[in-house]
Amino acid sequence: MAASETYPTRYILHASPLDRQGPNGPPEGSLQLSPHSDHSAPQYPSSRSWNHTASPSIEPEESDVVFQPKIIQPKRELLGFLDQYDETTVDEHLEYLRDPYMRKYAPADGPNLSVSDRTEDVELQSVGKLYRGRSRECEEVQLLRKALYTKLRHPGRVGLDTIWALYQAVPEPRAAHMSSSVRHLLFATLSTTERKDHKSMLRYFAVVADVKNSGFTLTRKEWHGAMSFASRYVATTTEVETEAALRLWRDMEVNAGIKGNEVTFNILFDSASKAGKFNLAEMIYEEMTTRGFPFSRYHHVSLIHFFGLKQVASGVRAAYKEMIEAGEIIDTVVLNCVIAGFIRCGEEDAADRVYEKMKASNANLKVVPHRDYTMQKSITKVLMMFAKVGKKHPDMRSNFQQAALLSPDLRTYRILITHYGVRLGDLTKVSQFLDEMKLYKVPLHGSIFLALFKSFAVYGGRGSDWSSSRLDSVWDAFLSALDSGADGLTIGTWLAMAVLNAFSKHSSRDQLLDIYECLRSRWDLNTADSEFMLGFLNRLLQGDDLINRRKGGGTGRGLWS
């Protein structure tokens, strides 16, 4: 959808005690989410642009005044984002976690690691002997090279499926027919994906196997890509993924003879933390310190996330303070991590305080600039460059900090709506956040709809504020955004299950089947996922609530509003 098109009026958040009103009430299909008619959220004129579906940045009208943000954010103001600080440091918190006597219990024995000294492991083929391919590229490799250059320069023109098809067309052994530059371009392209999943992971490791079987070596960056895929191809990192990343690390250092750097340890630390292996994460932290690697922006953010997972709010504050003291540039990504950490620690007031500070930081910014995956990666590199220059020239750091955006973005609202909606069922807060998304013109995303449908599935039912009329409005807005081609909005198994679960609280059997058919006509699932969804629907149709409503004569969602 073009950026200039208006937002669907049915998605406007407004409070009303009625599910459907006549000509004097809100328009048919409007989203009724606020539990009170005198909702304190700002009222918007009907002419306000309300397009959450467009990803490109919105061009201001001629009458708009372009404001230059007047932001001065010295260290004192950045520290003021958090409500308080304990007189503790990150090292003190880590020492507390490591010392069993301070925590009144002893640690478990292990893990006991050892490096193999077997002959078959030590006397491997030398990685220095490289196989030289033909001096002249074949036609298939030339086509692959052109596609790779196009993908890196213009990501939207060529898809990864096209790249993979061209690679499969290269004669075997494929790696032997390609020059080193093409191989490195191929690895860089396959690793540049917004969401790492099974499909992208298997493709990357298939190329790794082809390259190693042909006698070529991997660069450190390509090893990092393999470790990242091994630990992040699933939604929730577990011990299995962490062990896979550790095996790749050992293979890189012992067999390939390539020593890890700070990026290596950041990937391992992040994987161990997300898997709940906090002792292993502390060991990786100590090894990184022993080797003398400097802490980068990535590691500081991972440390904030680590203390959030440990539910140590003082550690979150200490890690945030240490990041500022280290001269790193603070932006929305860092503050989102702080908010998520406070929410995990149960300090919702502290999280709300950070959110309010974020809104006030760019008060003159009328529209939040859109950031896709490629843009965010570029911004991160620029911020790291700013931090590096700022450490050498401290007088320039304040100017660099002014260039960083601190306003809420899509991830901010996803964190808050998921917490207050799915976990707490607070309809008032969810309505407030959705209103403010509209105010800042933050585009809708599938994750927001997923959180909303999950909330209806958990808290919907007879007498609930999460009524059937409000569910209908969310459903209509979802279909409108989906049909208009909104960015990041596709029907996967998780979203489809959330929709069916939500409607199972309000619908009859026939209505639930209609919802399923509507989803099936729009999704692009493989055979296995389609069969899984059919089985999931059958389990819902056999549910007690649905059977009781069918026997009791319930025929409409309006009965449950």
C-alpha positions in Angstrom: 0.0 0.0 0.0 1.3 3.4 -0.8 2.4 5.6 2.1 -0.1 8.3 1.2 -3.2 6.1 1.6 -5.2 6.4 4.7 -5.4 4.0 7.6 -8.5 1.7 7.7 -11.1 3.4 9.9 -12.1 0.1 11.3 -8.8 -0.1 13.2 -9.5 3.1 15.2 -9.4 2.3 18.9 -12.5 3.7 20.6 -14.5 2.8 23.7 -18.1 1.8 23.4 -20.3 -0.3 25.5 -22.1 -1.6 22.4 -20.9 -4.1 19.9 -22.6 -2.6 16.9 -24.1 0.9 16.9 -26.5 2.6 14.6 -25.9 5.7 12.5 -25.3 7.8 15.6 -22.5 5.5 16.9 -19.1 4.6 15.6 -18.9 3.2 12.0 -19.5 -0.4 11.3 -16.4 -2.5 11.8 -14.6 0.0 14.0 -12.3 -1.6 16.5 -13.8 -1.4 20.0 -11.0 -2.0 22.4 -11.2 0.6 25.2 -13.2 -0.6 28.2 -14.6 3.0 29.0 -16.4 5.4 26.8 -14.4 8.4 28.1 -11.1 6.9 27.3 -8.3 9.3 28.0 -6.4 8.5 24.8 -6.2 11.4 22.4 -9.1 11.7 19.9 -8.2 12.0 16.3 -10.1 13.6 13.5 -11.4 11.3 10.8 -8.9 12.8 8.3 -5.8 11.6 10.2 -3.7 9.3 8.2 -3.9 5.9 9.8 -1.8 3.6 7.6 0.0 1.0 9.6 0.5 -1.1 6.5 3.0 0.9 4.6 6.7 0.4 5.2 8.2 3.4 3.3 8.7 6.6 5.2 5.9 9.1 5.0 6.5 12.3 3.0 5.2 15.4 4.9 2.6 17.5 3.3 3.5 21.0 2.0 1.9 22.6 4.9 3.9 20.6 7.5 6.7 22.2 9.2 9.9 20.2 9.3 11.3 20.3 12.8 15.0 19.8 13.5 15.1 17.9 16.7 16.7 20.0 19.4 18.1 17.2 21.5 21.0 17.5 23.9 21.6 14.3 25.7 24.7 14.4 27.8 25.6 11.5 30.1 23.5 12.9 32.9 20.3 12.9 30.9 21.0 9.4 29.5 21.4 8.1 33.0 18.2 9.8 33.9 16.2 7.4 31.8 16.3 4.9 34.7 14.6 5.7 38.0 17.5 4.8 40.3 20.9 3.1 40.4 22.3 0.9 43.1 25.8 1.6 44.1 27.0 -1.6 42.4 28.9 -2.5 39.3 28.6 -5.3 36.7 31.6 -7.1 38.1 30.1 -7.1 41.6 26.9 -8.7 40.3 28.8 -11.3 38.4 31.0 -12.1 41.4 27.8 -12.5 43.4 26.5 -14.9 40.8 29.7 -16.9 40.7 30.4 -17.1 44.5 28.3 -20.0 45.9 28.9 -18.9 49.5 27.4 -15.5 48.9 24.2 -17.1 47.5 24.2 -19.9 50.2 24.5 -22.9 47.9 27.3 -24.7 46.1 27.4 -25.0 42.3 27.1 -28.3 40.5 30.2 -30.1 39.3 31.2 -29.5 35.7 31.1 -29.1 32.9 34.5 -30.8 32.4 35.8 -29.8 29.0 38.8 -31.5 27.2 40.5 -31.1 23.9 41.0 -34.2 21.8 44.6 -35.3 21.2 43.8 -38.4 19.1 45.9 -38.9 16.0 43.0 -38.9 13.6 41.8 -35.6 15.1 45.3 -33.9 15.1 46.6 -35.1 11.7 43.8 -33.7 9.5 44.2 -32.4 6.0 46.1 -29.1 5.9 43.8 -26.2 5.5 46.5 -24.4 3.6 46.2 -26.6 0.6 43.5 -24.9 -1.5 42.0 -26.4 -4.7 42.2 -24.0 -7.6 39.2 -24.1 -9.9 39.1 -23.3 -13.6 40.6 -20.0 -14.5 37.5 -19.1 -16.5 34.1 -19.1 -15.0 31.3 -21.1 -16.5 28.0 -19.5 -17.5 26.2 -20.7 -14.4 28.8 -19.1 -12.1 28.6 -15.8 -14.1 24.8 -15.7 -13.6 25.3 -16.4 -9.9 27.9 -13.6 -9.6 25.5 -11.1 -11.2 22.7 -12.1 -8.9 24.8 -11.9 -5.8 26.0 -8.3 -6.7 22.4 -7.3 -7.4 21.2 -8.8 -4.1 23.8 -7.0 -2.0 23.3 -3.6 -3.7 19.5 -3.8 -4.2 18.1 -6.4 -1.7 14.5 -6.1 -2.9 15.3 -7.1 -6.5 16.5 -10.6 -6.1 15.3 -13.1 -3.5 17.2 -15.8 -1.7 15.2 -18.5 -3.5 16.6 -17.2 -6.8 20.1 -17.1 -5.4 19.8 -20.7 -4.2 18.3 -21.9 -7.5 21.3 -20.4 -9.4 23.7 -22.0 -7.0 22.1 -25.4 -7.4 22.5 -25.0 -11.2 26.3 -24.8 -10.9 28.0 -28.1 -11.8 29.4 -30.2 -9.0 31.6 -29.9 -7.2 30.1 -26.4 -7.0 32.7 -24.7 -4.8 35.5 -25.8 -7.1 33.9 -24.0 -10.0 33.7 -20.7 -8.1 36.4 -18.2 -7.4 37.0 -17.1 -3.8 35.2 -13.8 -4.3 32.1 -15.5 -5.5 32.2 -17.9 -2.5 32.6 -15.1 0.0 29.7 -13.2 -1.7 27.5 -16.2 -1.5 28.2 -16.7 2.2 27.6 -13.0 2.9 24.3 -13.1 0.9 22.9 -16.2 2.6 23.8 -14.9 6.1 21.9 -11.6 5.4 18.4 -12.7 6.3 16.0 -11.0 8.6 14.7 -14.2 10.2 16.9 -17.2 10.6 14.8 -20.4 10.2 15.3 -24.1 9.3 15.3 -23.4 5.6 17.9 -20.6 5.6 20.0 -22.6 8.1 20.1 -25.7 5.9 21.0 -23.7 2.9 24.0 -22.1 4.7 25.3 -25.3 6.0 24.9 -27.0 2.6 27.3 -24.4 1.2 29.6 -24.9 4.1 29.7 -28.6 3.4 30.4 -28.1 -0.3 33.2 -25.7 0.4 34.9 -27.9 3.0 34.5 -31.0 0.9 36.3 -29.2 -1.9 39.3 -28.4 0.3 38.7 -24.7 0.8 38.7 -22.9 4.1 36.2 -20.7 5.8 37.0 -17.2 6.9 36.3 -16.1 10.5 33.3 -14.2 9.4 31.9 -17.2 7.7 32.4 -19.3 10.8 30.5 -16.6 12.7 27.6 -17.0 10.3 27.5 -20.7 10.9 27.5 -20.3 14.7 24.8 -17.7 14.4 22.6 -20.0 12.3 23.2 -22.9 14.6 22.0 -21.0 17.7 19.3 -18.8 16.2 17.4 -20.8 13.6 14.7 -21.6 16.2 12.4 -19.2 17.9 13.6 -20.2 21.4 17.2 -21.1 21.9 17.8 -24.3 23.9 20.7 -26.3 25.2 20.9 -28.2 21.9 21.5 -25.0 19.8 24.1 -23.8 22.4 26.0 -27.0 22.2 26.0 -26.8 18.4 27.5 -23.3 18.5 30.2 -24.5 20.9 31.1 -27.4 18.7 31.5 -25.0 15.7 33.7 -22.8 17.9 35.9 -25.7 18.8 36.0 -26.7 15.1 37.1 -23.2 14.1 39.8 -22.8 16.7 41.2 -26.4 17.0 40.7 -27.8 13.5 40.7 -24.7 11.3 43.3 -22.9 13.4 41.3 -19.6 13.4 41.1 -17.9 16.8 37.9 -16.3 17.9 37.4 -12.6 18.5 34.9 -10.5 20.4 32.2 -11.3 17.8 32.7 -15.0 18.5 32.3 -14.6 22.2 29.3 -12.3 21.8 27.5 -15.0 19.7 28.3 -17.7 22.3 27.4 -15.5 25.3 24.0 -14.5 23.7 23.2 -18.2 22.9 24.1 -19.4 26.4 22.1 -16.6 28.0 18.9 -17.2 25.9 19.2 -21.0 26.6 19.2 -20.3 30.4 22.8 -21.7 30.7 23.9 -18.8 33.0 26.9 -20.6 34.4 28.2 -21.2 30.8 27.5 -17.6 29.9 29.6 -16.5 32.9 32.4 -18.8 31.8 32.3 -17.3 28.3 32.4 -13.8 29.8 35.5 -14.7 31.9 37.2 -16.3 28.8 36.5 -13.1 26.8 38.0 -11.0 29.6 41.0 -13.3 30.0 41.8 -12.9 26.3 41.6 -9.2 26.6 38.9 -8.6 23.9 37.2 -5.1 24.1 33.5 -5.0 24.8 31.5 -3.8 21.8 28.1 -2.4 21.5 26.7 -5.9 20.9 28.2 -7.3 24.1 26.9 -4.4 26.3 23.4 -5.0 25.0 23.8 -8.8 25.5 24.9 -8.1 29.1 21.7 -6.0 29.8 19.7 -8.9 28.3 21.6 -11.4 30.5 20.7 -9.6 33.7 17.1 -9.3 32.5 16.9 -13.1 32.0 18.4 -13.6 35.5 15.8 -11.2 36.8 18.3 -9.0 38.5 17.1 -5.4 38.0 20.1 -3.9 39.7 22.3 -5.8 37.2 20.3 -4.3 34.3 20.9 -0.8 35.7 24.6 -1.5 36.2 25.0 -2.9 32.7 23.2 0.1 31.2 25.3 2.5 33.2 28.5 0.7 32.2 27.5 1.0 28.6 27.2 4.8 28.9 30.5 5.0 30.8 32.1 3.0 28.0 31.2 5.7 25.5 28.7 3.7 23.5 25.8 5.5 21.7 22.4 4.9 23.3 19.5 4.4 20.9 16.0 2.8 20.8 17.5 -0.7 20.5 19.3 -0.4 23.9 16.3 1.1 25.6 14.0 -1.6 24.3 16.4 -4.2 25.9 16.2 -2.2 29.2 12.4 -2.2 29.0 12.3 -5.9 28.4 14.7 -6.5 31.2 12.7 -4.5 33.7 9.5 -6.3 32.7 11.1 -9.7 33.3 12.3 -8.5 36.7 8.7 -7.4 37.6 9.5 -3.7 37.7 6.8 -2.4 35.4 6.9 1.1 36.8 10.6 1.4 35.8 9.8 0.1 32.3 6.9 2.6 32.0 9.3 5.4 33.1 11.8 4.5 30.4 9.0 4.4 27.8 7.8 7.9 28.8 11.3 9.2 28.6 11.6 7.7 25.1 8.4 9.5 24.0 9.6 12.8 25.4 13.1 12.5 23.9 11.9 13.2 20.3 8.8 15.3 21.1 9.2 17.3 17.9 9.5 14.2 15.7 6.1 14.0 14.0 6.7 10.6 12.2 9.0 7.9 13.4 11.3 6.9 10.5 10.7 3.4 9.2 13.6 1.0 9.8 13.7 -2.3 8.0 16.3 -5.0 8.6 18.9 -3.7 6.2 18.5 -0.1 7.4 18.8 -1.2 11.0 22.0 -3.1 10.3 23.5 0.0 8.6 22.4 2.2 11.5 24.1 -0.1 14.0 27.4 0.1 12.1 27.2 3.9 12.0 26.5 4.0 15.8 29.5 1.7 16.4 31.7 4.0 14.2 30.4 7.1 16.2 31.3 5.4 19.5 34.8 4.6 18.2 35.4 8.1 17.1 33.8 9.5 20.2 36.3 7.6 22.4 39.2 9.2 20.6 37.5 12.7 20.5 35.3 13.0 23.6 34.2 16.5 22.7 32.4 15.1 19.6 30.4 12.4 21.5 27.5 14.7 22.4 26.9 15.5 18.7 27.0 11.8 17.9 24.4 11.1 20.6 22.1 13.7 19.2 22.0 11.8 15.9 20.6 8.7 17.6 16.8 8.2 17.8 15.4 7.3 21.2 11.7 7.3 20.3 9.6 4.1 20.6 9.5 1.9 17.5 7.7 -1.3 16.5 9.7 -3.5 18.8 8.9 -1.2 21.8 5.2 -1.6 21.3 5.5 -5.3 20.6 7.2 -5.8 24.0 4.6 -3.7 25.8 1.5 -5.0 24.1 2.7 -8.6 24.6 3.2 -8.0 28.3 0.1 -6.0 29.1 -2.1 -8.0 26.7 -1.1 -11.6 26.7 0.3 -11.8 30.3 -1.8 -9.3 32.2 -4.9 -8.8 30.0 -4.9 -5.1 30.7 -7.2 -3.8 27.9 -6.7 -0.1 28.9 -2.9 -0.2 28.5 -3.2 -2.1 25.3 -5.6 0.4 23.9 -3.3 3.2 25.0 -0.3 1.7 23.2 -2.3 1.1 20.0 -3.5 4.7 20.1 0.1 5.9 20.4 1.2 3.6 17.6 -1.3 5.5 15.5 -0.1 8.9 16.8 3.5 8.2 15.8 2.5 6.4 12.6 4.3 3.2 13.5 3.4 0.6 10.8 1.5 -2.5 11.8 3.3 -5.8 11.9 2.3 -9.4 12.2 3.7 -9.6 15.7 1.2 -7.0 16.9 -1.7 -8.9 15.5 -0.3 -12.1 17.0 -0.2 -10.5 20.5 -3.8 -9.2 20.1 -5.2 -12.5 19.0 -3.3 -14.3 21.8 -4.9 -11.9 24.3 -8.4 -12.6 23.0 -7.7 -16.3 23.2 -6.6 -16.1 26.8 -9.0 -13.5 28.2 -12.0 -13.7 25.8 -15.3 -15.1 26.8 -18.6 -14.3 28.4 -18.6 -11.0 30.3 -15.0 -10.2 29.3 -13.8 -6.8 28.1 -12.1 -8.7 25.3 -15.5 -9.2 23.6 -16.5 -10.7 20.3 -17.2 -7.3 18.7 -13.7 -6.1 19.4 -12.4 -9.4 18.1 -14.4 -8.8 14.9 -12.8 -5.4 14.5 -9.3 -6.7 14.9 -10.0 -9.5 12.4 -11.3 -7.0 9.9 -8.3 -4.8 10.3 -6.0 -7.8 10.0 -7.6 -8.9 6.7 -7.4 -5.3 5.4 -3.7 -5.1 6.2 -3.0 -8.5 4.8 -4.8 -7.9 1.5 -3.0 -4.6 1.1 0.4 -6.2 1.4 1.6 -4.9 4.7 5.3 -5.4 5.5 6.0 -8.3 7.8 2.5 -9.6 7.7 2.1 -13.2 6.6 0.1 -16.1 7.9 2.2 -18.7 9.6 1.3 -21.5 11.9 1.6 -19.5 15.1 -0.6 -16.6 13.8 -3.2 -19.0 12.4 -3.4 -21.0 15.7 -3.8 -17.7 17.6 -6.7 -16.6 15.3 -8.5 -19.9 15.6 -7.9 -20.1 19.4 -9.4 -16.5 19.8 -12.5 -17.3 17.7 -13.0 -20.6 19.4 -14.0 -18.6 22.6 -16.8 -16.8 20.8 -17.8 -18.8 17.6 -20.0 -21.7 16.7 -18.7 -24.7 14.7 -19.8 -23.2 11.3 -18.3 -19.8 12.1 -15.0 -21.4 13.1 -14.9 -23.3 9.9 -15.5 -20.1 7.9 -12.5 -18.5 9.7 -10.3 -21.5 8.9 -11.3 -21.3 5.2 -10.5 -17.6 5.1 -7.1 -18.2 6.5 -6.4 -21.2 4.3 -7.2 -19.2 1.1 -4.6 -16.6 2.1 -1.7 -18.6 3.7 1.3 -20.1 1.8 2.1 -23.1 4.0 3.9 -26.3 2.9 2.1 -29.6 3.0 3.3 -30.6 6.5 2.2 -27.3 8.0 -1.1 -27.4 6.3 -1.7 -30.9 7.7 -0.7 -29.7 11.1 -3.2 -26.8 10.9 -6.0 -29.2 9.8 -5.3 -31.4 12.9 -5.2 -28.3 15.1 -8.7 -27.3 13.8 -10.1 -30.8 14.5 -8.9 -30.6 18.1 -10.6 -27.2 18.5 -13.8 -28.6 17.0 -13.8 -31.3 19.6 -13.3 -28.9 22.5 -15.7 -28.8 25.4 -16.6 -25.1 25.0 -17.4 -25.4 21.4 -19.5 -28.5 21.9 -21.4 -27.0 24.8 -22.2 -23.9 22.8 -23.4 -26.1 19.9 -25.7 -28.1 22.2 -26.9 -24.9 23.9 -28.0 -23.3 20.7 -25.4 -20.6 20.6 -25.2 -19.4 17.0 -23.3 -16.1 17.0 -20.4 -14.3 18.3 -22.7 -11.5 19.5 -24.0 -13.8 22.2 -20.6 -13.6 23.9 -19.9 -9.9 23.6 
